[in-house]
């Protein structure tokens, strides 16, 4: 029995998220040829605007397990893009033993608890804006309590690219919406500091 893609749980979740966020949902199939077998990957994508910044929420799911409704977790990547003339670099991660041992992530925001737990590497033009980016205590707490997400901001081809990647269990649309809202908190910090 052939199952229509519209009947698959993940399709319904992503379509529901796009409707709730007033975004545009697409899911092109990218064909992969592996010698004697061929298959594909659906590229689930939601495009929307947040304060004049283009945001994409996306993931890739292989075709065959998807058609059997077997997926329940995936990497969710959220990206934002805006034109710039500046060269911007900012990486944010949770410090571990190696960071402390070799003193990686020495860049400081001025918020003691935050700087103790979170490692930051930035270009000079961003370093001066760090206190403004992380001015919101709620945003700092999001980073402090987050063990599973990585953030990167960089300039490529005259665009600032903001990336947030996370692994979540894809059980309902509220999880993706929650990931999006957390990303928007970070975007607000970048917008307030006039990075974006």
RAMOQUI-V200737 format. One line per field, one symbol per residue. burial: b if it has 16 or more other C-alpha atoms within 10 Angstrom, else e. A space follows every 50 residues. Layout:
burial=???
This chain:
burial=eeeeeeebbbbebbbbbbeeeebebbbebeeeeeeeeeebbbbbbbbbee eeeebbbbbbbbbeebbebebeeeebbbbbbbebeebbbbbbbbbeeeee eeeebeebbeeeebbebbbbbbeeebbebbbbbbbeeebbeebbeeeebb bbbbbeeebbbbbbbeebebebbeebbebbeebbbbbbbbeebebb
